[in-house]
Every structure is written in structure tokens, then in C-alpha cells.
Amino acid sequence: MVGSAIMRKLESQGFTNLITRTHSELDLTNQKAVNNFFEKEKPEYVFLAAAKVGGILANSTYPAEFLYDNLIIETNIIHAAYKNNVKKLLFLGSSCIYPKMAPQPIKEEHLLTGPLEKTNEAYAIAKIAGLRLCKHYNEQYNTNFISVMPTNLYGPNDNYDIKNSHVMAALIRKFHEAKINNKKEVIVWGTGTPKREFLHVDDLADAVVFIIENYNAKDIGDFVNIGSGKDSTIQELVELIKDITGFKGTITYDTTKPDGTPRKLLDVSKLAQLGWKSKISLQDGIKRVYNKGDFIDKK
């Protein structure tokens, strides 16, 4: 999802010498394969968007894979970028790196100030490691590796698997299928009270291209948050998706299922000072996703 959005943004700005590989063409967990790729292609700029991702269920079920796979992908690419003199690398983290009970909105300085949310601790630790790896390579080797921390993302090419997707994608598919199958009820995990911030992936792509074109790691500091600066309760999100999809039935909240972090809103004042802000509203973004319909028939 993120990689394809960055590609669309770069192509729209006239960039043509773009080097990509599918997972089948390059296994990023294979250090030798990654090293061979960098030695052959010698990329000047690298967007590190690759990761093993998923929602609460996937993170809770496969924590070892989430920690191992993400650690090895990051270390392989970041080290290969250093060895092959990449001019700039932009590493994409995740807002789950912050403590579960971090003050709201969450500032960059709140990193490592408290315990993580248990349901995605493994993924968070991997992302923190990638962030710190960039920081220390910059300090020790004078590299130019920029780290950014996006909020919850959604948009084209998202994963719409009901069991393994994030909340936005899962809800869009769930409500669409309930509508076309004339179901009278949709069951939503948790209480509906947690608050979440969402950013359309095209907004993220716009932000990261803006940052890599205009700033260096020394300008950014350790990292910078990327978000919309606005959040909604899960219940508000559910009602919005219900309205956009046209589902007419009832909504039941399964309070035996976990809520996750109570609130997760990023402080984006640092990003605003750099000169960027979100342009796509939540309602317009969900409408774009639903009208595109790439969640249909995805298992």
C-alpha cells in the first residue's frame, strides 16, 4: 500500500528512474540477496516501506514473526544502504512505537517513556530498532537516513483480509459484504470508545516525498510524526463507514474482544513547522477507497 502510493507520487512528479522489486523477485529477509541488489543497482535514494504488518489479531497471534521479519528486513536494507553509499534513506516506522498510555497528542519526545501496548509490542520493538539504527548510523557513519512515524494508514492496495487487516480495511470490507448479503447485523470488536487517527496513504506519500526532497536527517532530528492531526472514536468511524457503504442494519459491539490502546493521536506540530499538512479528509478518503472497490473479492 505505502510503496505503491510513493511510486504514484514520484511518477506524478516526473521521476522515471524508479527501481522496484516484487517479493518474489527479492526476499528482503535474505541478506545476501539484499546486498547483491544494492551492489548491482546502486540506488541513490531509498524509501524503506517494506514490513510485515497486520491488525490486533495478527499481531497477537504471530508476535515472533512480526519481530523477526521486521528486524531482519530493516537491518538488511539499512546496512546495505550504508555499505553502498546511498545518498538518502527514508525509514517508515509506526505510531505503535509510543507507550500505551503516552500523553495525547503524542510528541516525538514521548518515545521510550513507558510500556508499550501488549497486542502489538513485537512490531513496535522492531520499528523502534529500525528508528534507532538509522539514528546511530547517522551518528557513527555520517549517513543521511531520515525516519518518519506515520499514523494509522488506509487507501488503495490495503490488505482487506478480515482476519489480518487493520481496523479501517476490515470495517470497510465487513460493512460492504453485510450490505450486499442483506445481513441485519455487523459485529465490531471492542467497545467502540478508543480514538484513532487515520491518514490516507496518498497524503503520506505526499509528505514523505516532500520531506526527502527538502530536508536532511540533521534537519529532522531523530524522527518526525506524520498524521492528520485529527482523531475519531471507533464508533464514529463505524457510523461513517456504515453511511458511506449504505448498510442499513444494526451494529453490535463485542466487548469481550480487546480495544487496544485507548487513544493514539500524533502531535504533528513539528511536521507543520517543516511546511506540510494533511489534505485529504477522513470522509473523502473513505469515499475514495469505497468507490475504487479494490477490497471486493479479496480473501
N, C-alpha and C positions, 0 to 999 in steps of 0.2 A: 504493500500500500504506500509506504513512505517513499521507497525507492522510485516507484513509477511516477509519483507526484513530483519528485525532484526532477526526474527526466522530462516530464511535461513542461515544467517551469524553465529549465535550461534550454530546451528546444524552442520554446516560445520567445526566448531572448536571443535566438540566433546561434547558440552553441551547436557545433556539429561533430566535433571530435570526442564523442562520448563512448567510453569503454564500459561494457556491461558483460556479465556472465549469469546464466541461469544456475540454479542449484545443481542441476545435473551436469553442467559444464565445469563448475568449480565448487568443490566441497570446502567451505571456509573453515571447517574443523580440522582439515588436513594441512598441517604446517608446511610440508614440502610443496604441496600444490599451490598454496598461497604465495610462498616465496618464489616459485617458478613464474607465477602470473606477474608478480611485481617486477621481477628481473626482466621479463620479456616485454611487458607493456610500458614500464616506466611512467606511470601516471603522475601528473603534476599536482592534481587536486583530487582528494578522496572524500566522499560522503559515506560515512560508516553508519548505514541504516539497517544492516542485516542483524537479525536477532531471532531467538526463539521466543515467541510471545503467546499470551493467552489470557483468559479471564480467571476469576476466582477458582473455579473448578479445576481447570488445567494446572494452575499454579500449585494448588493444594495436593493434586494427585501425582504430579511429576516434578517435585522440587529438585531432585538430584539432576535431572536433565536440564532444567531451567538454569541451574547454577553452572553445571559443567559446560554445556553447549555455549552459553553466552560468554563465559570466561575464555574459552578457547578461541572462539571467533574473534573477540576483541584483542586478545594478546597476539594472535597470529597477524592480524591486519595492522595493528598499531606498530608492532615491531618491524614488520616488513616495510611499512611506510617510512620508518626511521632509517632502516638499512638502505633504502633505495632513494633517499633524499627527496621525498615528497614535499612540495612547497607548502601546502596547507592540507590538513585533515580536519574534518568536522565530525565529531562523535555525537551521536544522538543517544541520550540517556532516557530516563523516565521519571515522572514525578513521584513514583513509588519509592524513590531513594530516600525520601524525607521521613522523619519519625511519624508514627501513627498519630500521636497527639501534638503535632507541631502547631505552633501559633498560626492563626489564619489572618490574612493571606500569608502563604509560606514564602519567606525570603530565602535567597541563596545561602545566607549565613546560618540557616537552621539545619543544614546538613550535619549529621552525626551528633545531634544534641539530645537524642532519646531513642527508645526502642522502635524497631520497625513493625509494620503490620505483618502479623504472622502468616497470613494467607498468601502473601507474595514476597516473603523475606528472601528466598533464594534468588529470585530475579533481581530484587533490589540490590543485594550484595554484589551480584555480578556487575550491575550498572555502576555502582559506586566504585568498584575496582577499575572499570574502564575509564571513569572520570579521573580517578587518581593517577592512573597510568599515564594519561595524557598530560596531566599537571607535572608529574615527575620527569617525564621525557623532555618536556619543555625546559624544566629547570636544569636537568643534567646534560642534555644534548642540544639545547637551543633549537628545538623543533618548533613548529608553528601549528600545534594541534589544539583546535578550538572545541570546547564541549558545550552542548546545549541540552536543556532539560524540558522536553515538551510535556504538556498536559495530556489528558485523555484524547486520543485521536479517532476520527472516523472519516469515511469517504470512499471513493472508488477503489476497488481491489482489496477491500477489507475481507477478513475471514468471517464468513457467516455461518459457520458450523455452530449449531445450538449449544453443544457441549463445551466447545473450546474457544468460542469467540468472546470478545469483550462485550460489555453491557449494551452499548448502543447498537452494534451489529446484531446481537442476539435478539433484542427487543424489536428491531425493525422486521427481521425475518419472522419472529414469532407472531407479531400482530398481522403481518401480511397473510401468513398461512391461515391464521384464525379467520380472517375476513373471507378468503376465497373458499375455505372449507365450511363456512357458515357456523363456526363454533360460537357458543354462547358465553364462553369464559376464557380469559387469559390469566394464567398464574405467573406472578412475578416474584422472584426471590427477595426475601428480606422484608423490612418494614416500609420501605419507600421513603424513609426520612433522611438517609445520607445525602450529602450535597456533593455534586461533581461538576467539574468544569470540562467543557468539550471544545475542541478546536478542529475545524475542517482541515483535512490533510493538505489541501491546496493552499491554505493560509500558512501552514507550517513550511511548505516548500518555498513559498514567497519569502518567509522570514529567514530560512537558512541560506538561501541564495543571496539575499540582501546582506547577511552577516559575513559570509565568506568573501563577498566582493568588496566590502567596505571596511572590514576590521581584521586585526591580527589577534593572536591569543593574548598578547600583553595588554591589548585594549579591553578584552572581555574579562580578564581575571580567571578564576578557577572555572567558572561556567556561568551561563545566563539562562533564566527561565524563559520558556516560550508558551504563551497561553492567550486566551481571550480576555482574561481579567474578570470574567463573569461566571457564576455557577448557578446550578438549579438542583432542586431535590430530585431524587429518582422518581418520585410521584409526579412532579411537574414534567419531567422528561417523558414518562409513560403517557400522560394525558396528551402531550404534544404529538407523540408518535401515533397514538390512537386516533387523533384528529386527522393527521396527515394521511394515514393509511385508510381511513374510513371504516375502521372496525366499530361495530355497533353494540357489542356485547358488554359484559361486566368484567371488572378487574379484581382479582383476589391476590392479596399479598401473603406469601408463605413465610410466616415469621419464624419457622423452625430453621430456615436457611440463613447463612451469615450475611451481614450487611457490609463487612469490610470496614475500612476507615470511615469515621463519621463525616468528615469533611476534608476536601482536598482542593483548595483554591490557590493558585500560584500568584505571588506578587510579581507583576510584570513591569514595575516601575523602572527597573534597570534597562529592560528592553526598550521601553518608551523613550528613555534618555538617549538610546542609541539611534532612535529615529524610526521605529517600526511599531505598528499596532494592527490588530486583527481587523479584517474587513468583512468576513462572512458571518452573518448572524446564525444562531442555532437553528431557528425556524427555516431560514433559507437553505442552510446546509443540509438539513434532514430532507427537505423537499427535493434538493438536487439528487441526493442519494436514492430516494424512493423513486423518483421519476426515471432515473437511469436504470434501475431494476436489475443490477448485476448480482443481487442476492438470490434471485429466483433460480430454483433447481440446483442450488449449491448444497452439497451434502457434507 
